[in-house]
């Protein structure tokens, strides 16, 4: 079976995007709780932020499904990167709890975009291949990049303060 160049480019682009986004997502999950507690908030606030993030993600997923028919995949991937960047910058520069909540909501929006468009993108770009196998391989790849993000976040917080670590990770996606 011959693989056309557009398919190779689209999947290569996606896997490269997912590499950086996956590392960012792993770092975000690793850093958020300790960072919020470092800011002087208690564990209940970390739980509240997690709740806000989950609810925001669910609400945005519906809207993202509608928007995914109006914009190209590359535009939506770029929007995800931009929103994750904004979220990290907000976390690195804000001391106000409202901005921390805003950062979590912006992150949930960015993540909902990629989660909603990921499977349709893969199905469209795996013509002739078993899409289920490709998706399972991609999900394994995503989990692995998340673990790399966890590892890097742990190492960077040993070398730098939280604010610098957020800024470093802001430039990944």
Number of C-alpha atoms within 10 A of each C-alpha: 5 5 11 9 9 10 15 13 12 18 16 12 13 18 16 13 16 23 20 19 26 25 25 30 26 22 25 24 15 19 19 19 18 16 20 20 14 11 13 10 14 13 13 10 14 17 12 12 21 17 12 17 21 15 14 18 23 15 14 21 22 13 14 22 15 11 14 17 10 10 10 11 19 12 11 19 22 16 17 24 24 17 23 29 24 19 26 26 20 23 26 21 14 15 13 11 14 10 15 21 19 18 25 26 22 25 25 25 25 27 22 23 25 23 15 17 19 17 16 13 15 19 16 11 17 18 12 10 12 10 17 13 10 15 16 11 11 18 13 12 16 21 15 16 22 25 18 19 26 21 15 19 25 15 12 17 16 11 11 12 12 22 17 16 22 28 17 17 24 23 17 17 22
